[in-house]
Amino acid sequence: MKAKIIGVVVVIVILLCSGVGYFLYQGNVRQKAIDKKIEEISEVEKKFSASEKREDKINILKNILADMDEYNKSKDKYKEVSEKYESVVSNMRGAFSKEYDTSIKENTIDDIGNLEDIETINANKDNLNKLLSLIESEKKYTFSKESESGQYIQKIDSLIESYSNRIEVLEEAQKKAEEEAQKKAEEEAQRKAEEERAKTHYENEYFSVDVPTDWNEWSIAPGENYRQNSNAIAVYDCSMGKGEFGGGAEIYVLEIKYPETDRLGYGNFILPDGGTYVGQTTNGKFVFIMTEAGAGFFSHGATITLK
């Protein structure tokens, strides 16, 4: 009986040892599988950190996200491996977020309301637009939630809008300043042109006279009506030069134009020899140039134009 009991005990001990051994074996297999997968993930993380090209980094992130998703859907998955995936992916995403933050900081103008340099504002605005496009294209990889990318997008949009508003204000002010400068330049040009023109131009309600630019001394002024019966309503004395080099002429403005027969004395107004009938003005007056004296005036280069 005693031997029988001892035999049963031995069998039980053997079974217990076998069970413990099996569980130890299974635990060892499990741990090796975990360690191997974690090592693989760590190698990917090292590769990410060592990569200098941004394109390589984003591709590594895409691949590890796909691997993690596939692993988490498998039956043979371990909590430790899933946590390692989450940790590494979080670090990778953090690297991209840091890059986004740096770019935003570099292109943020704190005192935008006082900055006058449109070129600088435009450059920062362009950089932010590029960053916005980049985030839009990468957000499903570099952010774990839509709300996280939304915060970045909202912040960048707000900055871009403030820059656009400032540029609009500056461009409007610039346009106004340019218009004022142009107006002043045109006024100055007109003033100078009038000054230059005044050196060679005279005009009144009946006619205008232009003289050659090389005339330094000349004048046209109201004169005396030497022909009392001429019906003249205005007389102008024209003169140029001085002394033996001087000359002149008279311009008569009449109410009535007398026929050529008046030369023979049949009327009250006699046009002297050498005199010229110029024509009729738009207000119905008649203009005559009387005989020129000395070096002349109109015969010396001056011209008359009726109004």
Beta strands, then each sheet from edge to edge (+ up, - down):
strand 1: 201-203
strand 2: 207-210
strand 3: 218-222
strand 4: 232-240
strand 5: 247-254
strand 6: 276-280
strand 7: 286-289
strand 8: 293-294
strand 9: 303-306
sheet 1: 1+ 2- 9+
sheet 2: 3+ 4- 5+ 7- 6+
sheet 3: 3+ 4- 5+ 8-
end
